[in-house]
Amino acid sequence: MKKKTILLVDDELSIKKVVEQALVKEGFHVLYAGDGHAGWEMFQREKPDLVILDIMLPERDGFDVLRLIREKAETPVMMLSAKTEIIDKSVGFNLGADDYLTKPFSTVELVLRVKALLRRMATPSGETNNAGKVQHSEITIDCKKREVIVRGEKVDLTAKEFDLLCFLANNPEHVFTREQLFKELWNEDYVADLGSISVFVRRIRTKIEQDPSKPRFLKTVWGVGYKFSP
């Protein structure tokens, strides 16, 4: 089986050493770039399976690199930074980040999150079971194949966007709070960035709704949370 390739973009050599050792030990092939410009060039050339991207980088910052990546691909991206301000997470998620890990971090947690992101992106082959498939007149959400078809056109979602849409679609008309959705997506309790859920909902709406300002499928229940309405 071909090894999955992880691109680490971080200017701290100590981080490079720790992350590289942890991922190589788990059977991953690790590429490294020490600045944003080199990271973007390497991403285009090597087409990695996942990117671990620091925010504070020389040449080009992580947000700029993330924006460039999202213009080209839906490759899973984990933001990595010593910054803990809520605004940074909101900006990252709004640009299409899939996960966010702050320094210092546990290498065990890093590896678990990397594996989770890659697992979500994996498309089962040779399976015809339709369990988890949600189909309506204008939208089809196949949670097993991780495909979304809207009005006959395939829609590209990031890993976390797909997870959120699939979860809500498989629980139609059930209203979930942002706390519940945060727990579902990250398997951890509310820390301080529930605004990221609103960011993901907004991004999904721009991709599946004809008029995102008047959503037909992904609806807000004011004062409570969100629901999927067939």
C-alpha positions in Angstrom: 0.0 0.0 0.0 1.3 3.4 -1.0 2.3 5.6 1.9 0.2 8.7 2.5 2.2 11.9 2.0 2.0 14.7 4.6 3.4 18.2 3.8 4.6 20.1 6.9 5.1 23.9 6.4 6.7 25.4 9.5 9.7 27.5 10.1 10.6 26.0 13.5 13.1 23.2 13.1 12.2 21.8 16.5 8.6 21.4 15.4 9.8 19.8 12.1 11.8 17.2 14.0 9.0 16.3 16.5 6.3 16.1 13.8 8.4 14.2 11.3 9.5 11.6 13.8 5.9 11.0 15.0 4.4 10.8 11.5 7.2 8.6 10.0 6.8 6.2 12.9 3.2 5.8 11.9 4.1 5.0 8.3 3.6 8.4 6.7 5.9 10.0 4.1 6.7 13.5 5.3 7.7 16.5 3.1 9.0 19.7 4.7 9.0 23.4 3.8 10.4 26.1 6.0 8.5 29.1 4.5 5.2 29.9 2.9 6.5 30.3 -0.6 8.4 27.0 -0.6 5.4 25.3 1.0 3.1 26.5 -1.8 5.5 25.5 -4.5 6.0 22.0 -2.9 2.2 21.6 -2.6 1.8 22.2 -6.3 4.6 19.9 -7.3 4.1 17.0 -4.9 0.3 17.0 -4.4 0.4 15.7 -0.8 -2.5 13.9 0.8 -2.7 16.3 3.8 -1.0 19.6 4.8 0.0 20.7 8.3 0.4 24.5 8.0 1.8 27.0 10.4 0.2 30.5 10.4 3.3 32.6 11.2 5.6 31.9 8.3 8.3 33.8 6.4 7.7 34.9 2.7 3.9 34.0 2.8 1.9 33.5 5.9 -0.2 30.4 6.5 -3.5 32.0 5.7 -2.2 33.1 2.3 -1.0 29.6 1.5 -4.3 28.1 2.7 -6.2 30.5 0.4 -4.0 29.4 -2.6 -4.5 25.7 -1.7 -8.3 26.1 -1.6 -8.3 27.8 -5.0 -6.9 24.5 -6.4 -7.9 21.6 -4.2 -9.9 20.3 -1.2 -6.8 18.6 0.3 -7.2 18.4 4.1 -5.4 21.2 5.9 -4.6 21.4 9.6 -3.5 24.8 10.8 -0.7 24.7 13.4 0.2 27.7 15.4 1.1 29.1 18.8 -1.7 31.6 18.5 -4.8 30.9 20.5 -7.0 34.0 19.7 -10.5 33.1 18.5 -10.1 35.4 15.5 -7.3 33.3 14.1 -9.4 30.2 14.2 -12.3 31.9 12.6 -10.1 33.3 9.7 -8.6 29.8 9.2 -11.9 28.0 9.1 -13.4 30.7 6.9 -10.6 30.1 4.4 -11.3 26.4 4.4 -9.1 24.9 7.1 -10.3 21.5 8.3 -8.7 21.4 11.7 -6.7 23.7 14.1 -4.0 22.6 16.6 -2.2 25.0 18.9 1.3 24.8 20.1 2.5 23.2 22.4 0.7 20.0 21.4 0.8 16.3 22.0 2.2 14.3 19.1 -0.3 11.6 20.0 -3.1 14.1 19.4 -1.5 15.3 16.2 -1.3 11.8 14.8 -4.9 11.0 15.8 -6.2 14.1 14.1 -4.1 13.5 10.9 -5.5 9.9 10.7 -9.0 11.2 11.3 -8.8 13.7 8.5 -7.4 11.2 6.1 -9.9 8.6 7.1 -12.8 11.0 6.3 -11.3 11.7 2.9 -10.9 8.1 2.0 -13.4 6.9 -0.6 -14.4 3.2 -0.2 -14.0 1.2 -3.4 -16.2 -1.6 -4.7 -19.0 -0.9 -2.2 -22.6 -0.5 -3.2 -24.3 -0.3 0.1 -26.4 2.9 0.2 -26.4 3.2 4.0 -25.9 6.9 4.9 -27.2 8.1 1.5 -29.5 11.0 1.6 -31.4 11.8 -1.5 -33.9 14.5 -2.4 -35.2 16.2 -5.5 -32.3 18.6 -5.8 -29.5 17.2 -3.6 -27.9 13.8 -3.1 -25.5 13.3 -0.1 -23.6 10.0 -0.2 -21.9 9.7 3.1 -20.1 6.5 2.2 -18.6 7.8 -1.0 -18.3 11.3 0.4 -20.0 12.8 -2.6 -22.5 15.6 -2.8 -24.5 16.2 -6.0 -26.6 19.4 -6.2 -28.9 19.9 -9.1 -26.9 17.4 -11.2 -23.5 19.0 -10.4 -20.8 17.5 -8.1 -20.0 19.9 -5.2 -16.5 19.9 -3.6 -16.5 20.2 0.2 -13.6 20.1 2.7 -13.5 17.2 5.1 -15.1 19.1 8.0 -17.7 20.7 5.8 -18.8 17.3 4.5 -18.8 15.8 8.0 -21.1 18.6 9.2 -23.5 18.3 6.3 -23.6 14.5 6.4 -24.4 14.5 10.1 -27.2 17.0 9.8 -28.6 15.4 6.7 -28.8 12.0 8.4 -30.8 13.6 11.2 -33.4 15.6 9.2 -35.4 18.2 11.0 -33.4 17.6 14.2 -32.1 20.9 15.6 -28.6 20.8 17.0 -26.9 23.5 19.0 -23.5 24.8 18.1 -22.1 23.1 21.2 -23.5 19.7 20.0 -22.1 20.2 16.5 -18.7 21.2 17.8 -18.6 18.1 19.9 -19.6 15.9 16.9 -17.0 17.4 14.6 -14.0 17.6 16.9 -15.0 15.0 19.6 -14.0 17.5 22.2 -15.9 19.9 24.5 -16.6 23.6 23.8 -13.3 25.5 24.2 -13.9 29.0 23.0 -14.5 29.0 19.3 -18.1 28.0 18.6 -18.1 30.7 15.9 -16.3 28.1 13.7 -19.6 26.2 13.4 -21.3 29.3 11.9 -18.3 29.7 9.5 -18.7 26.1 8.3 -22.5 26.5 7.9 -22.0 29.6 5.8 -19.4 28.0 3.6 -21.6 24.9 3.0 -24.6 27.2 2.1 -22.5 29.0 -0.6 -21.9 25.6 -2.2 -25.3 23.8 -2.0 -27.9 26.6 -1.8 -29.3 28.5 -4.8 -29.6 31.5 -2.5 -27.4 31.2 0.5 -29.2 34.2 2.2 -32.4 32.2 2.0 -31.3 28.6 2.6 -33.6 25.8 1.6 -31.7 22.9 3.1 -29.4 24.0 5.9 -31.5 26.2 8.1 -30.9 28.3 11.2 -33.3 27.9 14.1 -32.8 31.2 15.8 -31.6 31.1 19.4 -31.1 27.3 19.2 -28.9 26.1 16.3 -29.1 24.5 12.9 -31.0 21.7 11.1 -31.3 20.0 7.7 -34.7 20.2 6.1 -35.3 17.9 3.2 
